[in-house]
Amino acid sequence: MLERIPEAAFVVLPDVFNPVLFRIGPFLGRAAAKLIASAASAPIRVLDVGTGSGVCAVLTAQAGAALVAIDVNPEAVRCAKINALLNGLEERIEVRLGNLFEGLDAERFDLVLFSPPFYIGRPQDWLDHAWRSEDVFERFAEGLPAVLKQDGQALIALSTDGACQYFLNLLRQRRFEVSLHQQEHWGNEMASIYSVRPPEQKTARR
């Protein structure tokens, strides 16, 4: 299926989260693109975790970033590669198969993007990995500091339709610095993007 948002066109395969039907991906991608466009230094190196169709990767690459886009779903990896080619961004986007931070070989990034599964639970198929996971919040919090450069940050997109408060409480309990970056109301749903920085950065700035 070919879908479009104002900035780009996307092929969406059957087992991949649709970025037009579900707006959280483009919301995160646009916020990241604005952040990258305003950065003093370039290029910004970005990790897009759970890339899905590659919508965040495409939008941030359009803003000038170099990316690694990773997903546990083989169909999502295929889909993101197609969309990098479709939008002429294959030189800026490297798509990999992996679960969260697997296979990064001690690479570090200025910015990590993550739109986590909405719910806590066991996924039933590949598409369901976009909706639910048993432990993704804990594993993300554990692995994030190791992939960020000094002064790097993560942008995390959360919805009130999902386990938003659980993830925020987990990050704060582990002493991450969490601040609201952007927020939008979508009818009965509130979508928010949070800036997250590891505890050691918080200590260093004091």
LUMMARBA-21224 format. One line per 2 residues: for each residue x, y, z of N, C-alpha, C. Coordinates in steps of 0.1 Angstrom, whole numbers, plus 5000, padded with zeros to 4 digits. Atoms other than C-alpha are relative to their C-alpha. Last residue first. Example, Ala and Ser with C-alpha at 12.3 -4.5 7.8 and 13.67 -1.06 7.14 Angstrom:
2
4991:4989:5000:5137:4989:5071:4992:5011:5008 | 5009:4988:5000:5123:4955:5078:5009:5012:5000
***
This chain:
206
5001:4993:4988:5254:5204:5384:5012:5008:5004 | 5004:4986:5003:5256:5196:5347:4999:5008:5013
4989:4992:5006:5276:5164:5353:4997:5015:4999 | 4990:4997:4989:5250:5149:5377:5011:5009:4994
5006:4992:4990:5222:5152:5351:5010:5004:5011 | 5001:4987:5006:5244:5138:5324:4995:5010:5010
4986:4994:5000:5252:5108:5346:5001:5014:4994 | 4997:4994:4987:5214:5102:5352:5014:5006:5000
4996:5009:4989:5207:5097:5315:5004:5007:5013 | 4986:5000:4999:5187:5123:5294:5004:4991:5012
4995:5008:4989:5151:5120:5282:5016:5000:5000 | 4986:5000:5000:5132:5146:5262:5006:4992:5012
4991:4997:4989:5096:5137:5261:5014:4999:4996 | 4986:5003:5003:5071:5138:5232:5008:5005:5012
4990:4992:4994:5034:5138:5241:5014:4994:4996 | 4987:5005:5004:5003:5126:5224:5010:5009:5005
4990:4990:5000:4969:5132:5241:5014:4993:4997 | 4986:5005:4998:4940:5110:5230:5009:5012:5001
4999:5006:4987:4903:5117:5232:5014:4995:5004 | 5013:5005:4996:4904:5141:5203:5001:4995:5014
5006:5007:5012:4940:5143:5192:4986:4995:5005 | 5012:5007:4997:4956:5167:5217:4994:4995:4987
5012:4997:5009:4992:5176:5210:4988:4992:5005 | 5013:5007:4997:5023:5178:5232:4989:5005:4991
5011:4995:5008:5060:5188:5228:4988:4992:5003 | 4994:4993:5011:5093:5185:5247:4989:5006:4991
5010:5000:5011:5081:5175:5282:5006:5009:4988 | 5007:4987:5002:5111:5169:5304:4991:4999:4988
5012:5001:5010:5126:5137:5318:4993:5013:5000 | 5005:4986:5001:5161:5136:5335:4989:5000:4989
4998:4993:5013:5167:5099:5342:4994:5014:5001 | 4994:4987:4999:5168:5090:5379:5004:5006:4986
4986:5003:5004:5159:5053:5375:5008:5013:4999 | 4995:5009:4990:5126:5060:5393:5015:4997:4998
4997:4992:4989:5121:5088:5368:5005:4993:5012 | 4988:4991:5003:5125:5065:5339:5003:5009:5012
4988:5009:5001:5101:5039:5354:5012:5008:4998 | 4997:5003:4986:5075:5066:5363:5013:4991:5001
4995:4987:4994:5075:5079:5327:5005:4997:5015 | 4987:4998:5006:5071:5043:5313:5007:5013:5007
4991:5011:4995:5042:5035:5336:5014:5003:4996 | 4995:4996:4987:5026:5069:5329:5009:4989:5006
4992:4988:4999:5025:5063:5292:5005:5002:5014 | 4994:5001:4986:5012:5027:5292:5009:5012:5002
4991:5011:4997:4990:5034:5261:5005:5001:5015 | 5007:5013:5003:4960:5055:5250:5008:4988:5005
5008:5003:4988:4976:5085:5269:4992:4987:4997 | 5014:4997:5001:5002:5084:5241:4992:4996:5013
5009:5008:4992:5040:5084:5242:4985:5005:4999 | 5014:4997:5003:5067:5096:5219:4991:4991:5007
5009:5011:4998:5103:5094:5233:4985:5005:4998 | 5014:4995:5001:5130:5118:5222:4991:4988:5000
5010:5008:5007:5164:5106:5235:4987:5008:4999 | 5013:5001:4993:5193:5128:5245:4992:4990:4991
5011:5005:5009:5230:5133:5238:4987:4998:5008 | 5010:4990:5003:5252:5155:5260:4989:4996:4990
5000:4990:4990:5280:5129:5259:4991:5012:4996 | 4988:4992:4998:5270:5105:5232:4999:5009:5012
5000:4986:5001:5241:5081:5238:5014:5006:5001 | 5000:4996:5015:5242:5044:5231:5000:5015:4998
4989:5006:5007:5253:5031:5266:5001:5005:4985 | 4988:4992:4997:5229:5054:5285:5012:4995:4991
4999:4987:5006:5199:5039:5266:5013:5007:5003 | 4990:4999:5011:5204:5002:5275:5003:5014:4995
4988:5006:4996:5187:4999:5309:5011:5003:4989 | 4994:4992:4989:5159:5023:5302:5014:4995:5003
4996:4987:5005:5152:5006:5269:5007:5008:5010 | 4987:5002:5008:5153:4971:5285:5004:5013:4994
4988:5002:4991:5128:4982:5312:5013:4999:4992 | 4998:4988:4993:5103:4997:5287:5013:4999:5009
4993:4990:5008:5106:4968:5263:5003:5013:5008 | 4989:4994:4992:5097:4942:5290:5007:5011:4992
5000:5004:4986:5064:4924:5280:5011:5008:5008 | 4987:5007:4996:5058:4941:5247:5000:4997:5015
4998:5004:4986:5027:4955:5230:5013:4993:5001 | 5010:4997:4991:5014:4974:5200:5003:4996:5014
5002:4986:5000:5042:4976:5175:4990:5005:5011 | 4988:4995:4993:5052:4940:5183:4999:5016:5001
5004:4997:4986:5016:4932:5173:5012:5005:5008 | 5007:4987:4999:5026:4936:5137:4997:5003:5014
4990:4989:5002:5051:4907:5140:4993:5014:5001 | 4994:5001:5013:5026:4883:5157:5009:5012:4998
5005:5013:5006:5010:4876:5191:5006:4998:4986 | 5005:4998:5014:5029:4902:5211:4997:4986:4994
4992:5008:5009:5031:4894:5249:4994:5002:4986 | 5005:5013:5003:5019:4922:5271:5008:4992:4990
4992:5010:4995:5024:4958:5282:4993:4986:4998 | 5004:5008:4989:5008:4982:5259:5010:4990:5005
5009:4994:4991:5015:5011:5236:4997:4993:5013 | 5014:5006:5000:5046:4998:5220:4991:5006:5010
5001:5014:4995:5074:5023:5221:4986:4994:4998 | 5015:5000:4998:5079:5054:5199:4997:4986:5004
5007:5012:4996:5117:5058:5202:4985:5003:5002 | 5015:4998:5001:5141:5083:5188:4994:4986:5003
5007:5013:5001:5178:5084:5200:4985:5003:4999 | 5015:5001:4998:5198:5115:5194:4995:4986:4998
5004:4988:4994:5235:5123:5195:4986:5000:5004 | 5009:4991:5008:5244:5087:5189:4997:5013:5008
5007:4990:4992:5270:5062:5201:4994:5010:4991 | 5003:4987:5007:5282:5030:5185:4992:5009:5009
4994:4989:4992:5295:5003:5209:4998:5013:4993 | 4985:5001:4999:5289:4975:5184:5006:5013:5006
4995:4987:5002:5252:4984:5176:5015:5002:5002 | 4992:4999:5012:5241:4948:5172:5006:5014:4997
4992:5011:5004:5212:4948:5196:5009:5004:4988 | 4986:4995:5002:5200:4982:5209:5010:4988:4996
4996:4988:4993:5162:4976:5206:5015:5003:4996 | 5009:4998:4989:5159:4941:5190:5005:5011:5009
4995:5002:4987:5177:4940:5157:4989:5004:5010 | 5009:5008:4993:5174:4941:5119:5006:4998:5014
4995:5013:4994:5192:4970:5105:4989:4993:5006 | 5011:5008:4993:5184:5000:5082:5006:4987:5004
4996:5014:5000:5211:5025:5073:4990:4992:5008 | 5007:5009:4991:5196:5059:5064:5006:4986:4998
5000:4995:4987:5217:5088:5049:4994:4990:5010 | 4986:4996:4996:5228:5074:5016:5000:5004:5014
4993:5012:4996:5194:5056:5012:5015:5003:5004 | 4993:4998:4988:5176:5089:5013:5009:4988:5004
4987:4996:5004:5161:5092:4978:5009:5002:5012 | 4998:4986:4997:5125:5091:4991:5014:5005:4997
5011:4992:5006:5116:5058:4976:5002:5015:5001 | 4998:4999:5015:5150:5044:4985:4990:5008:4993
4988:4992:5002:5146:5052:5022:5003:5002:4985 | 5004:4986:4999:5110:5039:5019:5012:5010:5000
5007:4996:5012:5121:5005:5005:4997:5015:5001 | 4990:4999:5011:5147:5001:5033:4993:5005:4987
4992:4988:4998:5121:5010:5059:5010:5002:4989 | 5008:4988:5003:5097:4984:5045:5008:5012:5001
5002:4999:5015:5123:4956:5044:4992:5013:4996 | 4986:4997:5006:5133:4964:5080:4999:5001:4985
4997:4986:4997:5096:4965:5090:5013:5004:4994 | 5007:4993:5010:5091:4931:5073:5001:5015:5002
4994:5000:5013:5119:4917:5094:4993:5007:4989 | 5009:5006:5010:5103:4929:5126:5007:5000:4987
5000:5014:4997:5129:4936:5154:4992:4992:4989 | 5012:5005:4996:5136:4971:5141:5001:4985:5001
5000:5014:4995:5165:4994:5137:4986:4995:5003 | 5013:5003:4997:5172:5027:5118:4999:4985:5003
5002:5014:4999:5207:5040:5119:4986:4997:5004 | 5008:5009:4991:5207:5075:5108:5004:4986:4999
4996:5013:5004:5226:5105:5094:4995:4990:5010 | 4994:5010:4991:5207:5137:5099:5005:4988:4993
4986:5000:5001:5201:5165:5074:5008:4990:5009 | 4995:4989:4993:5165:5175:5079:5015:5001:5001
5003:4988:5008:5154:5151:5052:5005:5013:5007 | 4990:4999:5011:5172:5124:5072:4997:5012:4991
4988:4994:4994:5150:5133:5102:5011:5000:4990 | 5001:4986:4996:5118:5129:5082:5012:5006:5006
5001:4991:5012:5129:5097:5065:4999:5014:5004 | 4987:5000:5007:5141:5080:5097:4999:5009:4988
4991:4991:4992:5109:5090:5116:5014:5001:4993 | 5004:4987:5001:5088:5074:5088:5008:5010:5008
4988:4991:5003:5109:5043:5085:4995:5014:5000 | 4999:4996:5014:5079:5020:5081:5012:5008:4996
5012:5002:5007:5086:5005:5115:5001:5002:4985 | 5003:4991:5012:5116:5022:5129:4987:4998:4993
5014:5005:5004:5116:5004:5163:4995:5009:4988 | 5003:5014:4994:5146:5024:5175:4985:4997:4997
5014:5002:5000:5157:5053:5153:4996:4986:5004 | 5005:5014:5000:5193:5061:5161:4985:5000:5002
5013:5004:4993:5205:5095:5151:4998:4985:4999 | 5001:5014:5002:5239:5111:5142:4988:4995:5009
5004:5007:4988:5236:5148:5138:4999:4986:4997 | 5013:5006:4999:5256:5161:5108:4997:4994:5014
5005:5010:5009:5261:5188:5118:5011:4991:4994 | 4990:5009:5006:5267:5212:5146:4993:4990:4991
4989:4992:5004:5245:5242:5156:5010:4992:4992 | 4987:5004:4993:5213:5222:5158:5011:5008:4994
4996:4989:4991:5181:5240:5147:5014:4998:5006 | 4998:4988:5009:5174:5217:5117:5005:5012:5008
4988:5001:5008:5180:5187:5140:5003:5012:4991 | 4988:4999:4991:5155:5198:5166:5013:4999:4992
4999:4986:4995:5129:5206:5139:5012:5001:5009 | 4995:4993:5011:5135:5171:5123:5002:5015:5004
4986:5003:5001:5131:5154:5157:5006:5008:4988 | 4994:4993:4988:5097:5171:5163:5015:4998:4999
5000:4986:5003:5086:5161:5127:5007:5008:5012 | 4990:4997:5011:5097:5125:5132:5000:5015:4997
4986:5001:4994:5079:5122:5166:5010:5004:4989 | 4999:4990:4989:5046:5134:5152:5014:5001:5005
4997:4987:5006:5051:5114:5120:5001:5011:5010 | 4987:5000:5007:5054:5083:5141:5003:5013:4994
4989:4998:4991:5025:5090:5165:5014:5001:4994 | 4992:4988:5003:5000:5096:5137:5012:5001:5009
4996:4998:4986:4984:5061:5135:5011:5011:4999 | 5011:5003:4992:4964:5057:5102:5004:5003:5015
5011:4991:5003:4991:5076:5083:4988:4997:5009 | 4997:4987:4994:5022:5060:5099:4989:5010:4996
5003:4990:5010:5009:5024:5093:5001:5014:5005 | 5008:4989:4994:5026:4999:5116:4998:5011:4990
4993:4989:4995:5040:4970:5095:4991:5011:5004 | 4996:5003:4986:5028:4935:5089:5007:5011:5006
5011:5004:4992:5008:4944:5057:5004:4998:5015 | 5003:5015:5001:5036:4964:5041:4990:4996:5010
5003:5007:4987:5034:5002:5040:4996:4986:4998 | 5005:5013:5002:5051:5020:5011:4998:4994:5014
4995:5012:4994:5056:5056:5020:4993:4988:4995 | 5008:5012:5003:5054:5090:5003:5006:4988:5007
4995:5012:5007:5069:5121:5018:4990:4990:4997 | 4986:5000:5003:5066:5155:5035:5005:4989:4991
4996:4988:5007:5028:5161:5035:5015:5000:4995 | 5001:4989:4990:5021:5125:5045:5005:5012:4992
4993:4987:5001:5014:5098:5018:4997:5009:5013 | 5006:4990:4992:5005:5061:5017:5008:5013:4999
4992:4987:5001:5013:5035:4991:4992:5010:5008 | 5008:4988:5000:5000:5000:5000:5009:5013:5000
***
